[in-house]
């Protein structure tokens, strides 16, 4: 098992064997994804967004930015009332 030490600046060095297995290099981005309280996964975020095109198939209909914003505002208002 590989380990790393947190510096006073909040930085860690990802061990070389982990970097190699994740296929990450200098300048690449990684994401910390919470899988449960107190537990995170380190995920390489090296794929360009363009690779995601077509991954989910064609949408049933197109949605405008205005419609997206309206739905977000409505659901946010509902969530605020639920508290």
N, C-alpha and C positions, 0 to 999 in steps of 0.2 A: 504494500500500500504506500502510495506517495503522500508526503505531507509538505506543507508550506507554512511559513511564519509570517504573521501580519506585522508590518512595520509601524512605526509611530505615525506615519503619514497615511495609514490605512491601505497600504499596498501589499500585494503578495506577488511572488514569482511563481508562475505555474511550472511545476517540474518538467524537465525535458521529455521524459517518457510520456507524460500526459499530453504535452504539446504535440508530440509526434503522433499519438493515437487520435487526437482531435484534428490533426492536420491543420494546425494554426501556426502562423508565423508572425514575425514582427509587423505591427500595424493592423493585424486582423482584429475583429471584434468578437467578443464572447458575451453571452447573456447568462444571467443567473435567474433560473426559473424555480419559484417556490413550488415544491411538490407536496409539502405538508408543513405545518408549523414547525419551524426550526430546521427544516431540511430543504436544501436547494440542489438543483442540478446545474452543472456548468455546460453550456451548449455553444458550440462554435456557430457564429453568425457570419459565415464567410460566403454564403451563396447570394448572388445578386438577386434583387427583387424580380427582375425580368424572368428568372427561371420559374417563378410561380405562375406565370401566365398560362391559363388553360388548365391548371391543376384541378380546379373545381367544376369544370364544364361551363357551358353558357348559362347566364342567369335567365330566369323566366321572364323578367322585365327589367328595364333600366330604371334607375332611381336618380333623381337630381340631387345636387348638394343641398338645395333648399329643403327638399323632402327629408333627407337624412337629418339635417339640423332640427327640423320640426319634431321628428320622432325622438331624437335624443333629448330635446327639451321636455317633451311630454313624459317620457320615461323617467327623466331626472326629477321632474316635479312629483311624479307618483312615488318615487323612491324616497323623496324628502318627506312626504306625508306619512309614509309607513313607519318612520322612526318614532 
